Amino acid sequence: MITEVMFPVMSESEPEAEGVVGTWFVNHGESVAAGQVIAEVQVDKVSQDVEAPVAGVMYQYVAENVGITQGAALARIDS
């Protein structure tokens, strides 16, 4: 089963604002556990950790420091 990991909406006043993945803590193709922190994302100097919602193998859609709209898919996990 494929589960998409979404970029969190961190700015309710600007839900279409763009953010970036600051750091990936899990590499493309590696196994992750449910609840494991997989990335740190940033919007306007505010950062937040993103956790894996399920266990499986993670595949990144977005590279570090590349812009992405809040709420968009940034990775998928195949469980």
Buried (B, 14 or more C-beta within 10 A) or exposed (E): EEBEBBBBBBBEEEEEEBBBBEBBEBEEEEEBEEEEEBBBBBBEEEEBEBEBBBBBBBBBBBEEEEEBEBEEEBBBBEE
